[in-house]
Amino acid sequence: MIVNQVLDQSVVVFSKNYLPISKVNVRRAVQLLIAGKAEALDLVQETSWFVRSPSIVLAVPAYIRLTVASVERIWKVPPVNRREVLRRDNHTCQYCGSRKHLTLDHVLPVSRGGLHTWDNVVTACERCNQRKSDRTPLEAGMPLHTKPKAPMHPTVAFAEHFWRSESFPPEIGGTSKHNAETNIS
């Protein structure tokens, strides 16, 4: 592998309390390891990459754990506004999937007691918003693609995605990706 390709590979960073918090590139992982701010985690037996300099050869694992406690940044649920709702809904109409002429729609219309909250506001194209009118999605026969909910803390979202997508060797309670591939065929 070319040097820049190795340095751009991802390493999962765990907090001091062993919670997955983010991914960093190998370059940043090397900085954390050399500064003593992180240590290698032995979740898998093989080392992912070797980084060489004139004075040191460093084995960079796929997983590292911070050795310093970082102050958790305060994160607040963002306000319910057009920009944030569009971001949450991936700039997609929650009724038909269109990405054009987007507006906001109240699932339970305001005129019928609906509130301007994360679980009642979705992205809708103008056409679907007009078609739904002053009705609920059920009454209009227009089911939502996803249930609206407030965005979650980025670290919590990362940890949830990590635990769903990673495979670990049987000795730590998982199935290795290699074993899963060979069992399929």
C-alpha positions in Angstrom: 0.0 0.0 0.0 1.2 3.5 -0.7 2.2 5.6 2.3 -0.6 8.1 2.0 -3.2 5.3 1.6 -2.0 3.7 4.8 -2.1 7.0 6.7 -5.7 7.6 5.5 -7.0 4.3 6.8 -9.4 4.4 9.7 -8.7 3.5 13.3 -11.6 3.3 15.8 -11.1 5.3 19.0 -12.6 4.2 22.3 -12.9 6.4 25.3 -11.2 5.7 28.6 -14.4 3.8 29.6 -14.2 1.6 26.5 -17.0 3.3 24.6 -16.4 3.7 20.8 -16.4 7.5 20.2 -15.1 8.1 16.7 -12.8 7.0 13.8 -9.5 8.8 13.1 -7.0 8.2 10.3 -3.7 6.3 11.0 -1.8 9.6 11.1 -3.9 10.9 14.0 -3.7 7.5 15.8 0.1 7.6 15.5 0.1 11.1 17.1 -2.1 9.9 20.0 0.0 6.7 20.6 3.3 8.5 20.5 2.1 11.3 22.8 0.9 8.6 25.3 -2.7 9.8 25.0 -3.9 6.4 23.7 -3.0 2.8 23.9 -3.5 -0.2 21.6 -6.6 -2.3 22.2 -6.2 -6.0 21.6 -9.7 -6.7 20.2 -8.2 -8.7 17.3 -4.8 -10.5 17.2 -3.4 -9.1 14.0 -2.0 -5.6 13.8 -3.4 -3.5 11.0 -0.5 -1.3 9.9 3.2 -0.7 10.5 4.3 2.9 10.3 8.1 3.4 9.9 10.2 6.5 10.5 14.0 6.7 10.7 14.0 6.1 14.5 10.9 4.0 15.2 8.6 1.3 13.8 5.2 1.6 15.2 2.5 -1.1 15.0 -0.8 0.7 14.6 -3.9 -1.4 15.6 -7.4 -1.1 14.2 -8.6 -0.1 17.7 -7.1 2.4 20.2 -8.3 3.5 23.7 -7.7 7.0 25.0 -5.7 7.0 28.3 -6.7 10.5 29.2 -10.2 11.4 30.3 -11.5 14.1 28.0 -14.1 16.5 29.1 -17.3 15.6 27.2 -18.4 18.5 25.0 -21.8 19.7 25.9 -24.2 18.8 23.1 -27.7 20.1 23.0 -30.5 18.8 20.8 -30.7 21.4 18.0 -33.8 23.6 17.6 -36.5 22.4 15.3 -35.9 24.5 12.2 -35.9 24.0 8.5 -32.1 23.5 8.2 -32.0 20.9 11.0 -35.1 19.0 9.9 -33.8 18.8 6.3 -30.5 17.5 7.6 -32.1 14.9 9.8 -34.3 13.7 6.8 -31.4 13.7 4.4 -33.0 16.4 2.2 -35.7 13.9 1.2 -39.5 14.0 1.2 -40.6 11.6 3.8 -43.7 10.6 1.8 -42.5 10.1 -1.8 -38.7 10.3 -1.6 -38.4 13.4 -3.8 -35.5 15.8 -3.3 -37.0 18.8 -5.1 -39.2 21.7 -3.8 -38.9 20.7 -0.1 -41.0 22.2 2.7 -41.7 21.2 6.3 -44.9 19.3 7.2 -46.5 18.7 10.6 -47.5 15.0 10.8 -50.4 16.0 13.1 -51.4 19.4 11.6 -51.0 22.4 13.9 -54.7 23.2 13.3 -55.6 19.9 14.9 -53.3 20.4 18.0 -50.0 19.3 16.5 -46.8 20.8 18.0 -43.7 22.1 16.3 -41.5 19.3 17.8 -38.9 16.8 16.5 -41.4 14.0 16.5 -44.1 15.9 14.6 -42.2 17.7 11.9 -40.9 16.0 8.7 -39.5 17.1 5.3 -42.1 17.0 2.5 -42.1 18.1 -1.1 -44.7 20.8 -2.0 -46.8 18.3 -3.9 -47.1 15.8 -1.0 -47.6 18.6 1.5 -50.5 20.0 -0.5 -51.9 16.5 -1.1 -51.8 15.6 2.6 -53.3 19.0 3.5 -55.0 19.2 6.9 -55.0 15.4 7.5 -52.8 12.9 9.3 -50.6 10.6 7.1 -53.0 7.7 7.9 -56.1 9.7 6.9 -54.4 10.8 3.6 -53.1 7.3 2.8 -49.5 8.6 2.8 -47.3 6.5 5.1 -44.0 8.1 6.3 -40.7 6.5 5.1 -39.2 7.0 8.6 -40.6 7.8 12.0 -39.6 11.4 13.0 -37.4 11.7 16.1 -34.9 14.1 17.6 -31.3 13.8 16.4 -29.0 12.0 18.8 -25.6 13.0 20.2 -23.0 12.3 17.5 -21.0 10.1 19.8 -24.1 8.0 20.7 -24.9 7.7 17.0 -21.3 6.6 16.2 -21.4 4.0 19.0 -24.7 2.6 17.8 -23.5 2.3 14.2 -20.2 0.8 15.4 -21.8 -2.0 17.4 -24.2 -2.9 14.6 -21.5 -3.0 11.9 -18.4 -4.5 13.5 -17.6 -8.2 13.8 -15.3 -9.5 16.4 -13.5 -12.8 16.9 -15.3 -15.6 18.8 -12.9 -15.3 21.8 -14.4 -11.9 22.6 -18.0 -12.8 21.9 -18.4 -12.2 18.2 -17.8 -13.8 14.8 -14.8 -12.7 12.8 -15.4 -11.2 9.4 -13.1 -13.9 7.9 -15.1 -16.7 9.6 -18.4 -15.1 8.5 -17.2 -15.0 4.9 -16.0 -18.6 4.9 -19.2 -19.9 6.5 -21.3 -18.3 3.8 -19.7 -20.2 0.9 
